[in-house]
Amino acid sequence: MKLYESKNWKVVFVKWCQEFPGDCIISSKKESLSDLTNEEWIELGELEKELERITKKLFDATMFNFACLMNNAYRDKETPHVHFHFIPRYDGKRIILGKKYKDKHFGYNMWKWSLSKFKCQKDIFSREEKEQIYKMMKDEWNYYK
């Protein structure tokens, strides 16, 4: 679900999993980080700041993980493209859409336990609730290039 798109970047809400409320991907069509122009790097920073502002305001996010991981493209024999994962993190409990939410592994790598069905962070939101989170973020979006 698209939050924003410019000539350089697309910000996509991660509708398939909101184990970290506000999780998004900032995506480029470029194949390598070294292909990014100074203008693109500046806009990327502005988009990251906008996502931080939104998730702090809406969900009281504590801090943020920001990662560029392009391994899957090579493993899956796809054309790689530069994309960053924006993952808000939450210290302590939150009530989001009337549900009790806790970032189970706050302060640790968010993917460390992802393959363990016993230790992984659970996505507690229904499809409808994810759509509501998306709408809240879209309504709050205030960055236009």
Secondary structure, 3 states (H helix, E strand, C coil): CEEEECCCCEEEECCCCCCCCCCEEEECCCCCHHHCCHHHHHHHHHHHHHHHHHHHHHHCCCEEEEECCCHHHHHCCCCCCCEEEEEEECCCEEEECCEEEECCCCCCCCCCCCCCCCCCCCCCCCHHHHHHHHHHHHHHCCCCC
